[in-house]
Amino acid sequence: MKKIMMLLLIIGAANVSRAQYKPAEQGSTLKFTIKNLGFGVDGSFTGFEGAINFNPQNLAASSFDVTVASATVNTDNSLRDEHLKGDSFFDVKTYPRIKLASTQITNIRSGTYLFNGQLTIKGKAKPIKFPFEATQSGDGFVFKGSFKMNRKDFGVGGTSTVSDELEVFINVTAKKA
């Protein structure tokens, strides 16, 4: 009986130290800003899914594997949004999810970390690195970060009046799974 109790305690401790969280749709945003004809255009995505294992005391065991639904692209212009969902931009029928997955999380300073991983858009995975903040909130965390990227690295859009570079802003509320 003592061995069974000890085994249950070990299993319970392993699950607690894994610190699994799920991105919550409410409170989470993925926004971007890009220039079109020299004017700034803002947009966003929703439809968060995935798993976040985050423990500031054990970053080696921490990981992010999160996606958003590409068909949720929203620039507050329905004609533009439909164009962005098409083959030459996000091709949402073939590639329904945009994925961000970590390969390593390291500490920069208290509350600020460095994300190293892969961003996958339209089936093309590219390495990405950016700083982010993690703030404990109730039974979870709020993760905030931003990075610049080149849309052409992922085959998004052709030659057009749209800038190649855009900035992405991530604000993810994660709740205990």
C-alpha positions as CSV (number, residue, x, y, z in Angstrom):
1,M,0.0,0.0,0.0
2,K,2.9,2.4,0.8
3,K,4.4,1.8,-2.6
4,I,1.1,2.6,-4.4
5,M,0.7,5.8,-2.4
6,M,4.3,6.8,-3.2
7,L,3.7,6.1,-6.9
8,L,0.5,8.2,-6.9
9,L,2.4,11.1,-5.2
10,I,5.2,10.9,-7.8
11,I,2.7,10.8,-10.7
12,G,0.9,13.8,-9.2
13,A,4.1,15.8,-8.7
14,A,5.1,15.1,-12.3
15,N,1.8,16.4,-13.6
16,V,2.1,19.6,-11.4
17,S,5.7,20.3,-12.5
18,R,4.7,20.0,-16.2
19,A,2.5,23.1,-15.8
20,Q,0.2,22.6,-18.7
21,Y,-1.9,25.5,-20.0
22,K,-4.3,26.0,-22.9
23,P,-4.6,29.3,-24.7
24,A,-8.0,30.9,-23.9
25,E,-9.8,32.6,-26.7
26,Q,-11.1,35.3,-24.5
27,G,-8.3,37.7,-23.6
28,S,-5.9,36.4,-26.3
29,T,-5.0,38.3,-29.4
30,L,-2.7,37.9,-32.4
31,K,-2.5,41.2,-34.3
32,F,-0.4,42.4,-37.2
33,T,0.5,45.7,-38.8
34,I,1.6,45.9,-42.5
35,K,1.9,48.8,-45.0
36,N,-0.3,48.8,-48.0
37,L,0.2,51.7,-50.5
38,G,2.3,53.3,-47.7
39,F,-0.6,53.3,-45.2
40,G,-0.6,51.1,-42.1
41,V,-3.2,48.2,-42.2
42,D,-4.0,46.4,-38.9
43,G,-5.3,42.9,-38.8
44,S,-5.9,40.0,-36.4
45,F,-6.5,36.3,-36.1
46,T,-8.5,34.3,-33.6
47,G,-9.2,30.6,-33.1
48,F,-6.4,29.8,-30.6
49,E,-5.6,26.1,-29.9
50,G,-2.7,24.2,-28.5
51,A,-0.7,23.4,-25.4
52,I,1.6,25.5,-23.4
53,N,4.0,23.9,-20.8
54,F,5.5,26.8,-18.9
55,N,7.4,26.8,-15.7
56,P,9.7,29.8,-15.0
57,Q,11.7,27.6,-12.6
58,N,12.2,24.9,-15.2
59,L,12.5,26.5,-18.6
60,A,14.2,23.4,-20.1
61,A,10.9,21.6,-19.7
62,S,8.8,24.6,-21.0
63,S,7.3,24.5,-24.5
64,F,4.7,26.2,-26.7
65,D,2.8,24.5,-29.4
66,V,0.0,27.0,-30.4
67,T,-2.0,27.6,-33.6
68,V,-4.6,30.1,-34.8
69,A,-7.2,29.6,-37.5
70,S,-6.0,31.2,-40.7
71,A,-9.6,31.7,-41.9
72,T,-10.2,34.2,-39.0
73,V,-8.0,36.9,-40.6
74,N,-9.7,40.2,-39.9
75,T,-8.7,43.6,-41.2
76,D,-12.1,45.3,-40.8
77,N,-12.6,45.1,-44.6
78,S,-14.6,42.1,-45.7
79,L,-13.4,42.3,-49.4
80,R,-9.8,42.5,-48.3
81,D,-10.3,39.6,-45.8
82,E,-11.8,37.4,-48.5
83,H,-8.8,38.2,-50.8
84,L,-6.4,37.3,-47.9
85,K,-8.1,34.0,-47.5
86,G,-7.4,33.1,-51.1
87,D,-4.6,31.0,-52.7
88,S,-2.1,33.8,-53.2
89,F,-2.2,34.9,-49.5
90,F,-3.1,32.4,-46.7
91,D,-4.8,29.7,-48.8
92,V,-7.1,28.9,-45.9
93,K,-8.7,25.8,-47.5
94,T,-5.3,24.1,-47.9
95,Y,-3.6,25.5,-44.8
96,P,-6.3,26.1,-42.1
97,R,-3.8,26.7,-39.2
98,I,-0.8,29.0,-38.6
99,K,1.5,27.4,-36.0
100,L,4.1,28.6,-33.5
101,A,6.1,26.0,-31.8
102,S,9.1,26.4,-29.5
103,T,12.4,24.6,-29.6
104,Q,13.8,26.4,-26.6
105,I,12.8,28.9,-24.0
106,T,15.5,30.8,-22.1
107,N,15.6,33.5,-19.5
108,I,16.6,37.1,-20.3
109,R,15.7,38.7,-17.0
110,S,13.0,38.2,-14.4
111,G,9.6,37.9,-16.2
112,T,11.2,38.2,-19.7
113,Y,12.2,35.2,-21.8
114,L,13.5,34.4,-25.2
115,F,11.4,32.3,-27.5
116,N,13.3,30.1,-30.0
117,G,11.2,28.0,-32.3
118,Q,9.4,27.6,-35.6
119,L,6.7,29.6,-37.3
120,T,4.7,27.7,-39.9
121,I,2.5,29.4,-42.4
122,K,1.2,27.8,-45.6
123,G,3.2,24.6,-44.8
124,K,6.5,26.5,-44.7
125,A,8.4,26.4,-41.3
126,K,11.0,29.0,-40.6
127,P,13.1,29.6,-37.5
128,I,12.0,32.5,-35.3
129,K,13.3,34.2,-32.2
130,F,11.8,36.9,-30.1
131,P,11.6,38.2,-26.5
132,F,8.3,37.8,-24.5
133,E,7.0,38.6,-21.1
134,A,5.2,36.1,-18.9
135,T,3.0,37.4,-16.1
136,Q,1.1,35.1,-13.7
137,S,-2.6,35.7,-13.8
138,G,-4.9,33.7,-11.6
139,D,-4.5,30.0,-12.5
140,G,-2.5,30.8,-15.6
141,F,-0.2,33.2,-17.4
142,V,-0.4,36.1,-19.9
143,F,2.3,36.0,-22.5
144,K,3.1,39.1,-24.5
145,G,5.7,39.5,-27.3
146,S,6.2,40.8,-30.8
147,F,8.4,40.2,-33.8
148,K,9.0,41.4,-37.4
149,M,8.8,39.0,-40.3
150,N,8.9,38.8,-44.0
151,R,5.6,37.6,-45.6
152,K,7.4,36.4,-48.7
153,D,9.4,33.9,-46.6
154,F,6.1,32.0,-46.3
155,G,4.8,32.6,-49.8
156,V,2.1,34.9,-48.6
157,G,1.1,37.3,-51.3
158,G,2.8,38.1,-54.6
159,T,4.3,41.3,-55.9
160,S,1.9,44.0,-54.9
161,T,1.5,47.3,-53.1
162,V,1.8,45.5,-49.8
163,S,5.1,45.7,-47.8
164,D,7.2,42.6,-47.5
165,E,7.8,43.2,-43.8
166,L,5.1,43.2,-41.1
167,E,5.1,43.3,-37.3
168,V,3.2,40.7,-35.3
169,F,1.9,41.3,-31.7
170,I,1.1,38.3,-29.5
171,N,-1.0,38.5,-26.3
172,V,-2.0,35.1,-25.1
173,T,-4.0,34.4,-22.0
174,A,-3.3,30.8,-21.0
175,K,-5.4,28.9,-18.4
176,K,-4.5,25.7,-16.5
177,A,-5.5,22.7,-18.6
